[in-house]
Amino acid sequence: MVENWAWLGSSLASLMILLPMLKMYFPHHLQFYFAWYSRKLLAFFDPYLHFTIPEFVGERMKRSEAFCAVEAYLSASCSQRARNFRAEIGKDSDRLLLSMGDNEELTDDFQGARLWWSSRSHPVEPSRSPWYQTQQVERRYYHLSFHKRHRELVIDSYLSHVLREGRAVTVSNRQRKLFTNIESSHWDFGFKRSPWSHVPFEHPSTFDTLAMPPAKKSDIIDDLIAFCNGKDYYAKIGKAWKRGYLLYGPPGTGKSTMIAAMANFLDYDIYDLELTAVKSNTELRKLFIETTGKSIIVIEDIDCSLDLTGDRKVKKKKSADDKETEDKKNAQPPLPPGMEDREKNKVTLSGLLNFIDGLWSACGGERILVFTTNHVEKLDPALIRRGRMDKHIEMPYCCFEAFKVLAKNYADVEEHDIFGQIKELLEEVKITPADVAESLMQKSEDKGVVERLENLVRVLKSAKEETEKGVANGSCSGEEEGEIVEDN
């Protein structure tokens, strides 16, 4: 054994002496073939396979999605086992993301296979790129090594596992955003400026604090969970992975609060679409394309945003006066240049319907569309039919179960002697959860729980008296009208 080791050592020493001589006296093409065959010979005896995942790919050097997913996947292992870290704020994140430093190595076990990850980098020569492109001093990449007997396991299962888990970590770490659309005159696609502006989404509303009967909340939560987990089911039935919700009810019943609770429950971004700032159906499609998955697209007060009733009513025969009025209107001078096109280029009902469930709605997935309205009867039936607005949710006046949620939130009380009186009044009076919350809100430290509950009782009694007075006045006026009709 000692003789064998001595022979190997002398052979390596001889090789080290011969290599510089080969480089000096052998032609360059022979050196290339020698190096190529040497690598092939070493690979024949090397039982390990190697993958490289660079940080930037493509001609425009876009950051690789695979690299970001691997970085997020390895971040948990880095915090526990690595000795050399990189700490940076991830994209759309509000926290530091730990990654491996240069030449750091971590091991990972997957279904009985051991794999080795390492972080490496190599310097690059500065290029003559335009001033607005970032100069990269070094290129980072991740290096994966594993035994060749695990080839199928790694290619078929492990890499998909890394991407899936890495994306999940990225989503959980990201700072969720509230988007709103900007006017098209400010769009600048030459520099890839998005037609959406955004702020951090920090609304605290949850389903636990939402004033609504528990059974109704459970039904909505179950529906959201089924949608979130239904990617394969939607593909099976041949439908785009999206769902529409119509929230309707009087003002103050919590429609906006419901949207915030849905976003917090699903961990989705919100795109608040202002239709009055959209000039055409084409712009509407562009806005939809620029939205991302795991998002809620909201159009509030859809009945007030645009005239979306469509030209569906049967036109009556025009009288002579109507024709004369129309002739005068047509005799007016034409609109200035440009104004006529501006009048024509508006979002139409047809454009909005295509936005909801047309071909463009299948661009991307995992999106929820929410419409809110105070007057559901004003909307065109084609807009709110099932398949477009899949689930209609009525946001009702405050009931006793909703009051108990508000009492817990605002007064931190779950039972009280006054609750019975409040229950009777709520059955007789229509009052919104916003009005109940205002009555229960602590406006000074002097007011305790009893004072605030008694204040709510006074508000409910006052509302009851006004309701009874209005009914009495309505009945009296009806009797007077009846007498007049009988006298005539």
C-alpha positions, 0 to 999 in steps of 0.5 A: 500500500505504501509503495502504491501511494508513493507511485501515485505521488511521483506520478502527480509530481511528474504530471505537474512538471510536464504540464507547463512543458506541454503548454510551451511546446505543443500547439494550441489546438493540441492543448485543447484536445488534451484538456477535452479528453482529460475532462472526459477521462475524469468524468468517466471516473467521477460518479457525481453530476453537477447543475449550475443555476446562474443569477442572470439569463438572457440577452438583457440579463434578467434575474433568473426566476429559478435562481430567486426560487433556489435562494429563497428555498435555501434561506431557511437552511442558511439561517441554521447551518451556514457560517458565511451569509449574504443579507439583502432585502428580497424583491417586494419583501419587507424583511431581510433574506439570508442567502449563502455567501461565496464558496459556502456549501450546504447539504440537503436530503430528499427522499433518501438522496443527499445533495450538495448546494454551493454558492459561487461567483466569478468576475466579469469584464465591464461592457459598454452597455447603455447608461441606464443598464446596471453594470455587473461586477460579478456573476453569481450562481448556485452549483448543485451536485449529486450522485448520478444514481439519483438523476431521475429523482432530481430531475423529475421530483427534486427540482420541482420541489425546490421551485415550489417551496422557494416560490412559497417562501417568496410569497410568504416573505413579500410585502403585499401591495395595494395597486391603483391604475394611473392615467395612460398618458403617464404610461412609459413602456419604453422603460417598462414603467407599470400602468399601476402605482402601489403602496404597502397594503396594511389593512388590519381587517380579518374575518374574525373582526368582520361584523357578519353572522358566523355561518355566512363567514364560514361559507365565504371562507370555505369558498375562498379555500376551495378556489385557492386549492382548485388549480387542477380542478379549474384546468380539468373543467376547462375554465380560467383559474379565476372567480368573481364576487359581487358584494351588494348592500347599503352603504356602511355594511362593510363591503370594503372591509370584506375585501380587505379581510379576503386579501388578508386571509388569502395573502393576496395583493389588491388591484383597485381599478378606477374605471373612470381613468380608463379611456378604452377597452384596449387600455383595460386589457393592458391593465389586466395583463399587467396584474399578477397572480394571487391578486384581487381585482376590485371595482368599487361602486360599479353602478356609479363608475360608468354607464354599463347598462348597455343599449338593451332597452327597446327604443320608443317611437319618437314624438314630433318634439323629440325629433325637433330636439334631435334636429337642433342637437345635430345642427350644433357645430362639430366637436374640436379635433381629438375630442370626438375620438375621446368621446368614442374611446370609452370602456363599454359593457362589451369590453368589460364583459371580455375583461371578466370572462373573455379570452384575455381573462385566461392570461395568468391565473389565481385571480379574484374579481370583486364588484361592489354596488349599493344598487344591484338592481341597476346593473345589467343582468349580463354583467352579474350572471353566474360565471362572471360574478360567481358568488353574490354576497349580500352585505345586510344591516346589522343583526345581533350576531354581527353586533356581538362581533362588534361588541367584542372588537370595540368594547371587549365584552361578550355578554351583558345584561343590556344585550337582550334589549339590544337584540330586541331593538336590532330586530325592529330597526335597520342600522348598519354595522358602521353606525353600531361601531361608531356608537360603541367606539371609545371616544374618551377614557371616561366612558366605560362599557356600560355607557357605550352600550347604553349609548347604542340603546339610545341610538337604536331607540331614536332610529326606531322612533324615526322609522315609526314616524316615517311609517305613520306619515306615509300611511297618513299621506296614503289615506289622504290620497285615497280620499282625494281619489274617491272625491274625484 
